Amino acid sequence: MDPDLQSSGTLSLDVLASGTAQNPLVRGQVHLQDVALSTPAAPLGVQKLNGTLDISNNTLQISRLEGEMGGGQVSLGGSISYKPNLQFNVSLQSKSVRLRYPAGVRALLDGSLVLSGTSDASTLNGRVLIDALSFTPDFDLSKFSDQFNGSTIPAPPGLADNIKLAVGLQSKSNLSATSSQVSIEGQVALQVVGTVANPVIIGRTDLTSGELFYRNVRYQLQRGIITFDNPSETEPVLNVSATTTVEQYKLTLTLRGSFDKLTTSYTSDPPLATADIINLIANGQTTQEAAAAGQSTDSMIASQVAGQVTGGIQHLAGISALQVDPLLGGNQKSSARVAIQQAGDEEFSFYFLDRFVTARN
């Protein structure tokens, strides 16, 4: 059907043809044994497909067809007509199918889907229930957000581009997912549209609770909303609040917008100026406390710059940690130090404004 379709397995035919060349009558059976079908663009393929197709003139009737998909079980039924052109009306029932999409997220799914149409234009519709949600072991928050920047390269046209999606995606109950950086709980009510080659998620996710760890500070996630409103690409838009406590201050950070245009607002109890809240998050001190401790101007600049570039450096250079030490040995005239921790416990220390640079293993 398509040059990108990858297949393996065995087909056994038991077919009888009669009638005339202009009007042949064909009947019999096709047996499938351990058949696998997949395309490079599709997030899932089918394996170990076994069953029988009954041939009646111009139609293949699926009488028994079962296999595996994403480690779960699938069964198919329906019919496929091959004259005057290829048409299909096939239903699929799935149980405990594991899907890794988007990258870094793993879901356990039960579904009921129907594929109808032709090889040139078809639709996959139905409903999928999310039974469980988790993050993969290599989940990284910055890499996860990068996949929603709209810079993906389109794949060459193929069969997967001709299958439109209209699939409801809902959580069975309150879901929870945890990684070393973030843990969340919430409910999902989404739609998967687009095509099999380029699926797009729209809808809404409600976050009920969770935690986020950033620069060794624990943030308690309050109720938040993530919406997916762009029908052309998967683009999550956040409206999420998180709280943390530094010294006697309860700080609240509110994030709004898409990942590439994210804005943050700050509040505190007791009230503080925004600059003081940012200094508390970055250095554990208010501006007044830092000044009283003798923090120099160049140290403040170093701290602010480091806070802005931390995420980018970690993502591009594979650095596991970046820490700012505004004061060296309590000396008011000393320059700021930025310590960068890499894999293998290599540590590099750069001293701003001086020409002294150290590196050690």
Long-range contacts (C-beta under 8 A, 24 or more apart in sequence): 1-86, 1-119, 1-159, 2-39, 2-119, 2-158, 2-159, 3-158, 4-39, 4-40, 4-41, 4-156, 4-158, 4-159, 4-160, 5-37, 5-38, 5-39, 5-158, 5-159, 6-36, 6-37, 6-38, 6-39, 6-40, 6-45, 7-35, 7-36, 7-37, 7-38, 8-34, 8-35, 8-36, 9-33, 9-34, 9-35, 9-36, 9-49, 10-34, 10-35, 11-35, 15-55, 25-57, 26-55, 26-57, 26-58, 27-55, 27-56, 27-57, 28-54, 28-55, 29-53, 29-54, 29-55, 30-55, 30-60, 32-65, 35-67, 39-158, 39-159, 39-160, 39-196, 39-197, 40-155, 41-155, 41-158, 41-160, 41-161, 41-196, 41-197, 41-198, 42-160, 42-196, 42-197, 43-99, 43-100, 43-101, 43-199, 44-69, 44-70, 44-97, 44-99, 45-69, 46-74, 51-76, 53-80, 58-82, 58-83, 62-90, 69-94, 69-97, 70-97, 70-98, 70-99, 70-109, 71-96, 71-97, 71-98, 72-96, 72-97, 72-98, 72-108, 72-109, 78-114, 85-118, 86-118, 86-119, 87-117, 87-118, 88-115, 88-116, 88-117, 88-118, 88-122, 89-114, 89-115, 89-116, 90-114, 90-115, 90-116, 91-115, 92-126, 94-128, 96-131, 100-136, 101-199, 102-144, 102-147, 102-148, 102-201, 102-234, 103-143, 103-144, 103-147, 104-135, 104-136, 104-138, 104-139, 104-140, 104-143, 104-144, 105-133, 105-134, 105-135, 105-136, 105-139, 105-144, 105-177, 106-133, 106-134, 106-135, 106-136, 107-132, 107-133, 107-134, 108-132, 108-133, 111-167, 113-167, 115-163, 117-163, 119-159, 119-162, 120-162, 121-162, 121-164, 122-162, 122-163, 122-164, 123-163, 123-164, 123-165, 123-166, 124-163, 124-164, 124-165, 124-166, 124-167, 124-196, 125-165, 125-166, 125-167, 126-167, 126-168, 127-167, 127-168, 127-169, 127-170, 128-167, 128-168, 128-169, 128-170, 128-192, 129-170, 129-171, 129-172, 130-169, 130-170, 130-171, 130-172, 130-175, 130-188, 131-172, 132-175, 133-171, 133-175, 133-176, 133-177, 133-188, 134-177, 134-178, 135-177, 135-178, 135-179, 135-182, 139-179, 139-180, 139-181, 140-181, 140-315, 141-179, 141-181, 141-182, 142-311, 142-314, 142-315, 143-315, 145-259, 146-259, 146-315, 148-233, 148-234, 148-235, 148-236, 148-258, 148-259, 148-260, 149-259, 149-260, 150-233, 150-235, 150-260, 154-198, 155-197, 155-198, 158-197, 160-195, 160-196, 160-197, 161-195, 161-196, 161-197, 161-198, 162-195, 163-195, 163-196, 163-197, 164-193, 164-194, 164-195, 165-192, 165-193, 165-194, 165-195, 165-196, 165-199, 165-200, 166-191, 166-192, 166-193, 167-191, 167-192, 168-192, 169-201, 169-203, 174-208, 180-213, 181-212, 181-213, 181-214, 182-210, 182-211, 182-212, 182-213, 183-210, 183-211, 184-209, 184-210, 184-221, 185-209, 185-210, 186-210, 190-228, 193-231, 199-234, 200-230, 200-231, 200-232, 200-233, 200-234, 201-228, 201-234, 202-228, 202-229, 202-230, 202-231, 203-227, 203-228, 204-228, 207-240, 212-242, 215-281, 215-282, 215-310, 215-323, 217-244, 217-246, 217-281, 218-244, 219-243, 219-244, 219-253, 220-244, 222-252, 238-262, 244-281, 246-280, 246-281, 246-284, 247-280, 247-284, 249-277, 249-280, 251-277, 251-280, 251-281, 253-281, 282-307, 282-324, 283-324, 283-326, 290-326, 293-327, 294-327, 294-330, 294-332, 295-326, 295-327, 295-332, 296-326, 296-332, 296-333, 296-334, 296-335, 296-336, 298-335, 298-336, 298-352, 298-353, 299-326, 299-327, 299-335, 299-336, 299-352, 300-326, 301-336, 302-326, 302-335, 302-336, 302-338, 302-352, 303-336, 306-338, 313-340, 317-342, 318-342, 318-343
